[in-house]
Amino acid sequence: MDKSKRPFLKSKRPSRRRLSPIQSGDRIDYRNMSLISRFISEQGKILSRRVNRLTLKQQRLITIAIKQARILSLLPFIKKDKQFERTESTTRTTGFRTRNK
């Protein structure tokens, strides 16, 4: 069958235009904290590409920018909301052991 005579096939899935969280004018840079903070979880972890809805190139640039901002102390490595505190002091109940001969 000739290619010119082939009927046009429609795709089975309806195509949806994905809205990118990064606009065309946004510059991915370690100094752009408003942009970078959108791609970090509450614990301070870098969110995955599926969650962010980014392309591979954009995800790489975001990851590099976040790591640079962390090294320059613009972002914390981890977010410390909860302080680990001991509720009770642990004391020894048996005391020191002595050798019995």
Backbone as a chain_set.jsonl record, in Angstrom:
{"seq": "MDKSKRPFLKSKRPSRRRLSPIQSGDRIDYRNMSLISRFISEQGKILSRRVNRLTLKQQRLITIAIKQARILSLLPFIKKDKQFERTESTTRTTGFRTRNK", "coords": {"N": [[0.843, -1.172, 0.0], [0.54, 2.178, -0.78], [2.087, 5.019, 0.756], [0.859, 7.466, 0.478], [-1.77, 6.82, 0.065], [-2.6, 5.816, 2.43], [-4.887, 5.829, 5.083], [-5.439, 8.414, 7.504], [-4.625, 7.813, 10.779], [-6.111, 8.043, 13.928], [-4.961, 8.775, 17.192], [-5.336, 6.578, 19.978], [-5.486, 7.513, 22.556], [-6.617, 10.476, 24.076], [-4.916, 13.468, 23.533], [-3.356, 15.368, 25.976], [-2.446, 18.553, 26.988], [0.279, 19.126, 28.891], [0.722, 21.135, 31.677], [3.484, 22.944, 32.423], [5.388, 23.429, 35.361], [7.418, 25.238, 35.255], [7.855, 28.272, 33.803], [8.386, 29.784, 30.548], [9.964, 32.048, 30.775], [11.258, 31.771, 33.188], [14.273, 31.472, 34.954], [16.417, 28.882, 35.624], [18.193, 28.723, 38.363], [20.558, 28.813, 41.056], [20.13, 30.98, 42.669], [17.502, 31.692, 42.437], [15.287, 31.443, 44.547], [12.529, 31.282, 44.968], [11.619, 29.722, 42.886], [13.092, 27.348, 43.182], [12.284, 26.403, 45.691], [9.803, 25.286, 45.248], [10.229, 22.726, 44.392], [11.071, 21.109, 46.402], [10.591, 18.857, 49.053], [8.699, 18.679, 52.186], [10.437, 17.665, 54.052], [12.821, 18.45, 53.045], [13.813, 17.152, 50.886], [14.63, 16.491, 47.435], [12.12, 16.571, 45.069], [10.694, 14.014, 42.943], [10.844, 13.525, 39.36], [8.421, 12.78, 38.219], [6.565, 13.697, 40.063], [7.076, 16.414, 39.993], [6.487, 17.023, 37.377], [8.301, 17.606, 35.266], [10.594, 18.002, 32.508], [13.334, 15.871, 31.52], [15.702, 17.31, 31.191], [15.068, 19.721, 32.512], [14.703, 18.748, 35.126], [17.275, 17.881, 35.758], [18.638, 20.343, 35.743], [17.314, 21.678, 37.819], [17.986, 20.013, 39.981], [20.773, 20.373, 40.091], [20.839, 23.11, 40.67], [19.586, 23.152, 43.196], [21.407, 21.669, 44.72], [23.674, 23.316, 44.541], [22.705, 25.573, 45.879], [22.389, 24.497, 48.418], [25.047, 23.927, 49.123], [26.108, 26.488, 49.229], [24.859, 27.417, 51.448], [22.325, 28.528, 51.191], [20.063, 27.064, 51.205], [18.787, 24.667, 53.526], [20.196, 21.408, 54.243], [18.627, 19.457, 55.447], [15.36, 19.672, 56.839], [14.592, 20.827, 59.941], [12.08, 20.475, 61.712], [10.975, 19.108, 63.863], [12.331, 18.71, 66.958], [14.496, 16.407, 68.342], [13.919, 15.204, 71.357], [14.591, 13.991, 74.581], [12.235, 12.487, 76.618], [12.353, 11.445, 79.171], [15.031, 11.132, 81.432], [17.531, 8.711, 81.053], [18.469, 6.506, 83.435], [20.765, 4.457, 85.173], [19.701, 1.551, 86.749], [20.854, -0.554, 88.011], [23.353, 0.14, 88.868], [26.956, 0.254, 89.401], [28.794, -2.555, 88.364], [30.299, -5.061, 90.301], [33.134, -7.147, 90.749], [32.923, -10.453, 91.756], [34.794, -12.604, 93.694]], "CA": [[0.0, 0.0, 0.0], [1.309, 3.413, -0.899], [1.933, 5.882, 1.932], [-0.061, 8.568, 0.196], [-3.138, 6.31, 0.1], [-2.895, 5.324, 3.77], [-5.777, 6.746, 5.808], [-4.858, 8.97, 8.714], [-5.082, 7.124, 11.985], [-6.164, 8.863, 15.128], [-4.415, 8.088, 18.36], [-6.384, 6.048, 20.848], [-5.56, 8.351, 23.744], [-6.721, 11.91, 23.813], [-3.686, 14.14, 23.951], [-3.544, 16.47, 26.914], [-1.28, 19.422, 27.08], [0.707, 19.22, 30.281], [1.171, 22.453, 32.097], [4.78, 22.858, 33.077], [5.511, 24.343, 36.487], [8.428, 26.23, 34.93], [7.45, 29.093, 32.669], [9.469, 29.974, 29.587], [10.811, 33.148, 31.206], [11.939, 31.452, 34.444], [15.657, 31.041, 34.83], [16.743, 27.884, 36.633], [19.444, 29.178, 38.926], [20.592, 28.583, 42.498], [19.71, 32.199, 43.356], [16.057, 31.84, 42.28], [14.774, 30.626, 45.648], [11.088, 31.062, 44.84], [11.443, 28.611, 41.955], [13.702, 26.14, 43.736], [11.54, 25.906, 46.854], [8.633, 24.52, 44.796], [10.635, 21.376, 44.031], [11.631, 20.474, 47.592], [9.534, 18.357, 49.936], [8.674, 19.258, 53.531], [11.618, 17.205, 54.772], [14.011, 19.014, 52.417], [14.27, 16.268, 49.808], [14.303, 16.901, 46.069], [10.997, 15.774, 44.574], [10.992, 13.28, 41.716], [10.429, 14.134, 38.103], [6.994, 12.504, 38.01], [5.806, 14.581, 40.944], [7.292, 17.784, 39.536], [6.036, 17.151, 35.981], [9.357, 18.294, 34.54], [11.334, 17.213, 31.53], [14.578, 15.36, 32.071], [16.664, 18.414, 31.206], [14.674, 20.643, 33.571], [14.947, 18.101, 36.415], [18.718, 17.928, 36.0], [19.014, 21.713, 36.078], [16.764, 21.954, 39.157], [18.79, 19.264, 40.947], [22.064, 21.054, 40.212], [20.605, 24.388, 41.344], [19.302, 22.88, 44.611], [22.654, 21.254, 45.362], [24.519, 24.501, 44.669], [22.139, 26.414, 46.933], [22.689, 23.855, 49.7], [26.467, 24.091, 49.414], [26.329, 27.891, 49.567], [24.052, 27.658, 52.653], [21.083, 29.246, 50.91], [19.028, 26.094, 51.569], [19.286, 23.652, 54.45], [20.234, 20.051, 53.714], [17.419, 18.838, 55.982], [14.512, 20.616, 57.552], [14.469, 20.368, 61.324], [10.884, 20.984, 62.372], [10.823, 18.443, 65.146], [13.567, 18.512, 67.682], [14.493, 15.132, 69.043], [14.143, 15.451, 72.776], [14.301, 12.869, 75.462], [11.191, 12.839, 77.569], [12.838, 11.07, 80.494], [16.455, 10.815, 81.426], [17.755, 7.281, 81.275], [19.419, 6.286, 84.519], [21.025, 3.045, 85.437], [19.079, 1.091, 87.988], [21.656, -1.585, 88.664], [24.581, 0.715, 89.426], [28.17, -0.315, 88.876], [28.96, -3.984, 88.658], [31.54, -5.398, 90.985], [33.54, -8.537, 90.529], [32.87, -11.336, 92.919], [35.819, -13.64, 93.572]], "C": [[0.887, 1.234, 0.0], [1.053, 4.302, 0.314], [0.948, 7.006, 1.694], [-1.517, 8.124, 0.266], [-3.549, 5.818, 1.484], [-3.811, 6.313, 4.492], [-5.101, 7.218, 7.098], [-5.472, 8.288, 9.918], [-5.063, 8.088, 13.156], [-5.578, 8.07, 16.285], [-5.569, 7.662, 19.267], [-6.565, 6.902, 22.093], [-5.776, 9.805, 23.35], [-5.459, 12.609, 24.336], [-4.035, 15.327, 24.85], [-2.275, 17.291, 26.939], [-0.925, 19.573, 28.553], [1.189, 20.624, 30.584], [2.466, 22.296, 32.88], [4.841, 23.842, 34.238], [6.562, 25.431, 36.256], [7.984, 26.971, 33.682], [8.655, 29.322, 31.758], [10.431, 31.081, 30.017], [11.594, 32.869, 32.474], [13.355, 30.954, 34.166], [15.95, 30.074, 35.973], [18.142, 28.195, 37.144], [19.405, 28.962, 40.434], [20.136, 29.807, 43.281], [18.199, 32.41, 43.306], [15.355, 30.955, 43.314], [13.278, 30.364, 45.546], [10.799, 29.9, 43.898], [11.932, 27.309, 42.57], [12.854, 25.553, 44.868], [10.281, 25.13, 46.461], [8.953, 23.048, 44.559], [11.298, 20.632, 45.179], [10.487, 20.056, 48.495], [9.624, 19.028, 51.295], [9.895, 18.851, 54.343], [12.909, 17.773, 54.189], [14.555, 18.17, 51.285], [13.858, 16.836, 48.451], [13.198, 15.983, 45.563], [11.342, 15.129, 43.24], [10.41, 13.981, 40.494], [8.945, 13.923, 37.822], [6.131, 13.429, 38.841], [5.889, 16.014, 40.441], [6.7, 18.066, 38.164], [7.028, 17.97, 35.163], [9.927, 17.385, 33.464], [12.642, 16.776, 32.175], [15.623, 16.467, 32.197], [16.35, 19.4, 32.332], [14.961, 20.061, 34.943], [16.435, 18.123, 36.753], [19.159, 19.322, 36.422], [18.518, 22.113, 37.47], [17.606, 21.27, 40.224], [20.137, 19.939, 41.172], [21.903, 22.366, 40.969], [20.347, 24.191, 42.839], [20.578, 22.502, 45.337], [23.61, 22.426, 45.526], [24.02, 25.408, 45.785], [22.399, 25.814, 48.311], [24.143, 24.067, 50.088], [26.777, 25.525, 49.838], [25.506, 28.343, 50.772], [22.848, 28.55, 52.395], [19.875, 28.383, 51.255], [19.599, 25.137, 52.592], [19.303, 22.272, 53.783], [19.016, 19.269, 54.185], [16.637, 19.901, 56.732], [14.25, 20.059, 58.938], [13.255, 21.006, 61.976], [10.742, 20.394, 63.764], [12.192, 18.243, 65.768], [13.455, 17.187, 68.428], [14.88, 15.379, 70.491], [13.834, 14.188, 73.549], [13.235, 13.306, 76.454], [11.62, 12.524, 79.002], [14.325, 10.782, 80.396], [16.618, 9.333, 81.745], [18.827, 7.142, 82.347], [19.599, 4.794, 84.702], [20.389, 2.653, 86.762], [19.944, 0.087, 88.729], [22.916, -1.01, 89.288], [25.794, 0.046, 88.787], [28.272, -1.787, 89.268], [30.315, -4.194, 89.346], [31.839, -6.847, 90.735], [33.453, -9.3, 91.838], [33.899, -12.43, 92.713], [35.493, -14.862, 94.357]], "O": [[1.881, 1.293, 0.724], [-0.059, 4.338, 0.841], [0.273, 7.449, 2.623], [-2.404, 8.944, 0.5], [-4.703, 5.446, 1.696], [-3.532, 7.512, 4.507], [-4.297, 6.501, 7.694], [-6.693, 8.204, 10.048], [-4.113, 8.849, 13.342], [-5.692, 6.845, 16.339], [-6.622, 8.298, 19.311], [-7.67, 7.004, 22.626], [-5.175, 10.293, 22.393], [-5.011, 12.353, 25.453], [-4.882, 16.159, 24.525], [-1.167, 16.756, 26.914], [-1.713, 20.077, 29.353], [1.966, 21.212, 29.832], [2.515, 21.587, 33.886], [4.387, 24.978, 34.105], [6.595, 26.428, 36.977], [7.765, 26.367, 32.633], [9.798, 29.083, 32.149], [11.606, 31.046, 29.651], [12.499, 33.629, 32.819], [13.592, 30.137, 33.276], [15.755, 30.404, 37.143], [19.139, 27.964, 36.46], [18.326, 28.931, 41.025], [19.786, 29.682, 44.455], [17.668, 33.227, 44.059], [14.89, 29.86, 42.997], [12.806, 29.32, 45.997], [9.828, 29.17, 44.098], [11.256, 26.284, 42.485], [12.729, 24.333, 44.982], [9.747, 24.382, 47.28], [8.049, 22.214, 44.527], [12.003, 19.646, 44.964], [9.527, 20.804, 48.683], [10.512, 19.847, 51.535], [10.341, 19.593, 55.218], [13.978, 17.598, 54.773], [15.643, 18.44, 50.776], [12.871, 17.562, 48.337], [13.325, 14.76, 45.622], [12.18, 15.637, 42.495], [9.597, 14.899, 40.6], [8.288, 14.793, 37.251], [5.087, 13.893, 38.384], [4.898, 16.744, 40.459], [6.44, 19.22, 37.824], [6.648, 18.906, 34.459], [9.764, 16.166, 33.504], [13.009, 17.258, 33.247], [16.339, 16.544, 33.195], [17.256, 19.863, 33.025], [15.412, 20.778, 35.836], [16.811, 18.357, 37.901], [19.957, 19.472, 37.347], [19.219, 22.804, 38.209], [17.91, 21.869, 41.255], [20.592, 20.063, 42.309], [22.733, 22.702, 41.815], [20.833, 24.971, 43.659], [20.814, 22.963, 46.453], [24.292, 22.523, 46.546], [24.816, 25.952, 46.551], [22.609, 26.552, 49.274], [24.444, 24.353, 51.247], [27.616, 25.747, 50.711], [25.466, 29.534, 51.08], [22.4, 29.257, 53.298], [18.8, 28.899, 51.558], [20.787, 24.819, 52.536], [18.518, 22.005, 52.873], [18.433, 18.504, 53.416], [17.192, 20.898, 57.195], [13.744, 18.947, 59.085], [13.39, 21.98, 62.716], [10.427, 21.099, 64.723], [13.092, 17.669, 65.155], [12.441, 16.897, 69.062], [16.022, 15.718, 70.8], [12.93, 13.426, 73.205], [13.333, 14.376, 77.055], [11.284, 13.258, 79.932], [14.807, 10.253, 79.394], [15.924, 8.784, 82.6], [19.953, 7.608, 82.178], [18.708, 3.991, 84.424], [20.533, 3.349, 87.766], [19.789, -0.103, 89.935], [23.495, -1.642, 90.172], [25.68, -0.637, 87.769], [27.881, -2.189, 90.364], [31.319, -3.575, 88.996], [30.945, -7.669, 90.536], [33.872, -8.817, 92.889], [33.89, -13.111, 91.688], [36.263, -15.822, 94.353]]}, "num_chains": 1, "name": "protein.A"}
